[in-house]
């Protein structure tokens, strides 16, 4: 009887000493801290992506996301997305657009800035985060964080699902996957590479893969990747990055 009581006490002590698994929110917060943290909130970030210029300016809760391009007639086109909404300027003159077109351009501008500045955007108010498990890729352990967005504030593509593999030790986002419904739907898996820190903020490029079964569970894509069953379709490179802190 004494032995049994002793065993119970030991088991209780061991169970009490086991560290609790962090929540999805805590993991994301640590990932943001590991990639720049507070530096995101008051920074102007400029970069080129696929021959277009981009710039984001943040001042606490205020933000301005911009995209710059020229049309075939060499007109300057500037798209601006801010807390106040979206607007397009051609040679500094405001253009009136249908709501559907404004939403399309708004989503396009937001998407580029979102992926370039990951994981910062994972703390958006419309983002719902869930820790779905852990897995190991090439000998490194990761938290698997699933993210979906509310209809309100989540954009027209809020039905899309995302999965992020965040290192359990360094809290870096080394892999991500998502599905989408536009253009008959699809699945993408990205591997981060060429990590560099500029102005205290971590940036990466991506190898971009697809999988033929668009209904695949996103949590299976890391295993399919290591098994060589994903098709590489492109590389996603962010160039000429500049960071200015206000």
Secondary structure, DSSP 8 states (H G I E B T S, - for coil): -HHHHHHHHHHHHHHHHS-----HHHHHHHHHHHHTGGGGTTEEEEEEETTEEEEEEEETTEEEEEEEEE-TT--EEEEEEETTEEEEEETTEEE---HHHHHHHHHHHHHHHHHHTTTGGGG-TTEEEEEEEEEEETTEEEEEEEEEE-STTS-TTTT--EEEEEETTT--EEEEEEEE-GGG-EEEEEEEEEEEEETTEEEEEEEEEE-S-TT--GGGHHHHHHTT-SEEEEEE--EEEEEEE-
